[in-house]
């Protein structure tokens, strides 16, 4: 199980979320978190993939600016 606490430090009308996918194509989701408004904090709880590897995460609002690797060991 994974717990991620995310705080949106942007302006009030700038929404963000956490979305994790099998790879950069973003066709197969592992977890899609709710969007939060600027100034808000959310706790996401989900089950990581059982297969070790490197997965892709992003903010669905800003997928080309806010993205990276989610590594399962």
C-alpha positions in Angstrom: 0.0 0.0 0.0 1.1 3.5 -0.8 0.2 6.8 0.8 0.9 10.1 -0.9 0.2 13.4 0.8 0.0 16.1 -1.8 -0.3 19.9 -1.2 -1.3 22.1 -4.1 0.7 25.3 -3.5 -0.6 27.0 -6.7 -3.2 29.7 -7.0 -6.8 28.9 -5.9 -8.0 28.2 -9.4 -5.1 26.0 -10.5 -6.1 22.3 -10.1 -3.7 19.4 -9.8 -3.9 15.7 -9.3 -1.7 12.6 -9.2 -2.2 10.0 -11.9 0.0 6.9 -12.3 0.1 4.8 -15.5 1.8 1.7 -16.7 4.0 3.7 -19.1 4.3 7.2 -20.8 1.5 6.4 -23.2 -0.9 6.9 -20.3 -3.3 4.4 -21.8 -3.4 2.0 -18.8 -3.9 3.6 -15.5 -2.8 2.3 -12.2 -4.2 5.1 -10.0 -6.1 8.4 -10.8 -6.4 10.7 -7.9 -9.0 13.4 -7.4 -8.2 17.0 -8.4 -7.5 19.5 -5.7 -7.8 23.2 -5.7 -4.9 25.6 -4.9 -4.1 25.7 -1.3 -5.6 22.3 -0.5 -4.0 19.1 0.7 -5.1 15.6 -0.1 -4.0 12.1 1.0 -4.1 9.5 -1.7 -4.1 5.8 -0.8 -3.6 3.1 -3.4 -2.0 -0.3 -4.0 1.3 -0.2 -6.0 1.7 -2.7 -8.8 3.0 -6.1 -7.7 5.6 -6.2 -10.4 8.8 -4.2 -9.7 9.5 -1.6 -12.4 9.4 2.0 -13.5 6.0 3.4 -14.0 4.9 6.9 -15.2 3.2 9.6 -13.1 1.8 13.0 -14.1 -0.7 15.7 -13.2 -3.5 15.3 -15.7 -4.0 19.1 -15.8 -0.3 19.7 -16.8 0.9 16.4 -18.2 3.9 17.8 -20.1 5.2 20.0 -17.2 4.4 17.8 -14.1 5.5 14.2 -14.6 8.1 11.7 -13.6 8.8 8.1 -12.6 7.1 6.0 -10.0 9.5 3.2 -9.1 8.4 -0.1 -7.5 11.2 -2.2 -6.1 
